[in-house]
């Protein structure tokens, strides 16, 4: 089925309204990207929502290559919580959000169509931002905090922030008159890249998946979401609120500063976690040596 979907995407790319690419660039056309992205998200959602009691669920959840991704414990004890479902929905909504943003400045579209697409993007963004607060509330209030949800929640945040930042700084996806500075985008993406690298280092050193959001990190994420939302509604807000453009510039540089501070906090937290792990392992090795003697 996956192979057929990719072939269909390639055919659409060749005969559709998009220009034909040569060689590997043919794979980078928009229908192919959207198809592969949707298939990947659907496959992930299918795997994590399998019923462990069923024969298919038990077989899939015990496959060797899936074991590193088993963040939810043993298959018999896994149950997808509502908080995790909201997080998965946030990830799924990123695809139509990107599709709308890519056509904000399309010259072949009428002004009214571009305005409608921006309004749809605002609604999708608001749903994902509200979902960010909702899944956290559900997880805490109903005690649905799981390793899978703890892992997917920052993934959803990073997908939304990175994609929206790249779009708002591009010529195709920016809001007219409110182009996001490239330096701010570099700070946002640099923060996420360093966090992912740190996550990988912690995993390879300790052999454990350690995801521990900090207060400053969540505050930086909230500030970035507010900044993106304010940029999306800037044309309407600037016509009502005097000095809105100056206030918006202060907001996006504040979000960039918060990203730097959050990165430093995460680096410190990761370093301390590795130090505690090495100290505990050294103490355990020393205890075993004394027992053997």
BELVENHU-V756301 format. One record per residue. N is the residue number from 1. RES is the residue in three letters. NEAR is the number of other C-alpha atoms within 8 Angstrom. D_FIRST is the distance of its C-alpha to the first C-alpha in Angstrom with 1 decimal. Layout:
[[N RES NEAR D_FIRST] [N RES NEAR D_FIRST]]
//
This chain:
[[1 UNK 4 0.0] [2 UNK 6 3.8] [3 UNK 6 5.4] [4 UNK 7 5.1] [5 UNK 9 6.2] [6 UNK 11 8.7] [7 UNK 8 9.9] [8 UNK 8 10.6] [9 UNK 11 12.4] [10 UNK 12 14.4] [11 UNK 9 15.4] [12 UNK 9 16.5] [13 UNK 16 18.4] [14 UNK 9 20.2] [15 UNK 7 21.2] [16 UNK 8 21.5] [17 UNK 5 24.6] [18 UNK 8 24.1] [19 UNK 7 25.9] [20 UNK 7 24.2] [21 UNK 8 24.3] [22 UNK 6 24.9] [23 UNK 5 23.5] [24 UNK 7 21.8] [25 UNK 8 22.9] [26 UNK 11 20.3] [27 UNK 8 17.7] [28 UNK 8 20.1] [29 UNK 11 19.9] [30 UNK 7 19.5] [31 UNK 10 16.4] [32 UNK 13 14.5] [33 UNK 10 16.3] [34 UNK 9 15.7] [35 UNK 11 11.9] [36 UNK 9 11.8] [37 UNK 9 14.5] [38 UNK 10 13.0] [39 UNK 9 9.8] [40 UNK 8 12.4] [41 UNK 10 14.8] [42 UNK 8 12.5] [43 UNK 8 11.6] [44 UNK 8 15.4] [45 UNK 9 16.4] [46 UNK 8 14.4] [47 UNK 10 16.1] [48 UNK 7 19.5] [49 UNK 8 19.6] [50 UNK 9 18.8] [51 UNK 9 21.8] [52 UNK 12 23.6] [53 UNK 7 25.3] [54 UNK 8 22.3] [55 UNK 7 21.2] [56 UNK 9 17.7] [57 UNK 12 19.4] [58 UNK 12 22.0] [59 UNK 8 19.8] [60 UNK 9 17.6] [61 UNK 12 20.8] [62 UNK 9 22.6] [63 UNK 8 20.2] [64 UNK 5 22.5] [65 UNK 5 20.5] [66 UNK 10 20.3] [67 UNK 9 24.0] [68 UNK 6 25.2] [69 UNK 5 23.2] [70 UNK 9 24.7] [71 UNK 7 27.0] [72 UNK 9 27.6] [73 UNK 7 29.6] [74 UNK 7 29.0] [75 UNK 10 26.1] [76 UNK 6 28.7] [77 UNK 6 30.4] [78 UNK 9 27.4] [79 UNK 6 27.2] [80 UNK 8 25.6] [81 UNK 7 28.6] [82 UNK 9 29.0] [83 UNK 13 30.0] [84 UNK 12 26.8] [85 UNK 9 24.8] [86 UNK 11 26.9] [87 UNK 15 26.2] [88 UNK 11 22.4] [89 UNK 8 23.0] [90 UNK 13 25.1] [91 UNK 12 22.4] [92 UNK 9 20.0] [93 UNK 10 22.9] [94 UNK 10 23.3] [95 UNK 11 20.5] [96 UNK 8 22.3] [97 UNK 12 25.6] [98 UNK 11 24.9] [99 UNK 8 23.7] [100 UNK 12 27.0] [101 UNK 14 29.1] [102 UNK 11 27.9] [103 UNK 11 29.4] [104 UNK 14 32.8] [105 UNK 10 34.7] [106 UNK 9 32.8] [107 UNK 5 35.6] [108 UNK 4 33.8] [109 UNK 7 33.7] [110 UNK 7 36.8] [111 UNK 6 38.7] [112 UNK 6 38.0] [113 UNK 8 34.2] [114 UNK 13 34.4] [115 UNK 9 36.5] [116 UNK 8 34.1] [117 UNK 12 31.2] [118 UNK 12 33.6] [119 UNK 8 34.5] [120 UNK 10 30.9] [121 UNK 11 30.4] [122 UNK 11 33.5] [123 UNK 8 32.3] [124 UNK 11 29.0] [125 UNK 10 31.0] [126 UNK 9 33.5] [127 UNK 9 30.9] [128 UNK 10 29.6] [129 UNK 9 33.2] [130 UNK 8 34.2] [131 UNK 11 31.2] [132 UNK 12 32.5] [133 UNK 8 35.8] [134 UNK 10 34.4] [135 UNK 13 32.2] [136 UNK 9 35.2] [137 UNK 8 37.5] [138 UNK 12 35.3] [139 UNK 11 35.0] [140 UNK 9 38.8] [141 UNK 7 40.1] [142 UNK 6 38.1] [143 UNK 7 38.0] [144 UNK 11 34.2] [145 UNK 8 34.3] [146 UNK 7 31.7] [147 UNK 8 30.7] [148 UNK 9 27.1] [149 UNK 11 28.6] [150 UNK 10 31.2] [151 UNK 9 28.5] [152 UNK 11 26.2] [153 UNK 10 29.2] [154 UNK 8 30.4] [155 UNK 8 26.8] [156 UNK 12 26.5] [157 UNK 10 30.0] [158 UNK 9 29.4] [159 UNK 10 26.3] [160 UNK 10 28.3] [161 UNK 12 31.5] [162 UNK 10 30.2] [163 UNK 9 28.0] [164 UNK 10 30.8] [165 UNK 12 33.5] [166 UNK 9 31.8] [167 UNK 14 31.3] [168 UNK 12 34.9] [169 UNK 13 36.3] [170 UNK 9 34.3] [171 UNK 8 35.6] [172 UNK 11 32.6] [173 UNK 13 32.3] [174 UNK 15 35.9] [175 UNK 12 38.1] [176 UNK 6 40.9] [177 UNK 5 44.1] [178 UNK 9 42.6] [179 UNK 10 40.8] [180 UNK 10 40.2] [181 UNK 7 42.1] [182 UNK 7 40.2] [183 UNK 6 42.2] [184 UNK 12 41.1] [185 UNK 13 37.4] [186 UNK 8 38.2] [187 UNK 11 39.8] [188 UNK 13 36.9] [189 UNK 9 34.3] [190 UNK 8 36.8] [191 UNK 12 37.3] [192 UNK 9 33.6] [193 UNK 8 33.2] [194 UNK 9 36.3] [195 UNK 11 35.2] [196 UNK 8 31.9] [197 UNK 8 33.9] [198 UNK 10 36.4] [199 UNK 12 33.7] [200 UNK 8 32.5] [201 UNK 8 36.1] [202 UNK 14 36.9] [203 UNK 11 33.9] [204 UNK 8 34.8] [205 UNK 7 38.5] [206 UNK 8 38.5] [207 UNK 7 35.2] [208 UNK 7 34.7] [209 UNK 7 32.6] [210 UNK 7 35.3] [211 UNK 7 34.5] [212 UNK 4 37.8] [213 UNK 6 38.0] [214 UNK 8 41.5] [215 UNK 6 43.5] [216 UNK 10 43.9] [217 UNK 13 40.2] [218 UNK 9 39.3] [219 UNK 9 42.2] [220 UNK 12 40.9] [221 UNK 10 37.4] [222 UNK 8 39.0] [223 UNK 10 41.3] [224 UNK 11 38.4] [225 UNK 10 36.6] [226 UNK 8 39.9] [227 UNK 12 40.4] [228 UNK 11 37.0] [229 UNK 11 37.6] [230 UNK 9 41.1] [231 UNK 10 39.9] [232 UNK 10 37.5] [233 UNK 9 40.4] [234 UNK 12 43.0] [235 UNK 10 43.7] [236 UNK 7 44.8] [237 UNK 9 46.4] [238 UNK 11 48.4] [239 UNK 7 50.0] [240 UNK 6 51.2] [241 UNK 7 52.0] [242 UNK 6 54.5] [243 UNK 7 53.7] [244 UNK 10 50.0] [245 UNK 9 49.0] [246 UNK 7 51.4] [247 UNK 8 50.3] [248 UNK 11 46.6] [249 UNK 8 47.5] [250 UNK 8 49.2] [251 UNK 9 46.2] [252 UNK 11 43.7] [253 UNK 9 46.1] [254 UNK 8 46.7] [255 UNK 13 43.0] [256 UNK 12 43.0] [257 UNK 8 46.0] [258 UNK 12 44.4] [259 UNK 14 41.4] [260 UNK 10 43.8] [261 UNK 9 45.6] [262 UNK 12 42.5] [263 UNK 12 41.4] [264 UNK 8 44.8] [265 UNK 11 44.6] [266 UNK 11 41.2] [267 UNK 10 42.5] [268 UNK 8 45.6] [269 UNK 8 43.7] [270 UNK 11 41.4] [271 UNK 8 44.4] [272 UNK 8 46.3] [273 UNK 8 43.5] [274 UNK 11 43.3] [275 UNK 8 47.1] [276 UNK 8 47.2] [277 UNK 9 44.6] [278 UNK 8 46.6] [279 UNK 8 49.8] [280 UNK 8 48.5] [281 UNK 8 47.2] [282 UNK 8 50.6] [283 UNK 8 52.5] [284 UNK 8 50.5] [285 UNK 8 51.0] [286 UNK 8 54.7] [287 UNK 8 55.0] [288 UNK 8 53.5] [289 UNK 8 55.8] [290 UNK 7 58.9] [291 UNK 6 57.9] [292 UNK 5 57.6] [293 UNK 4 61.0]]
//
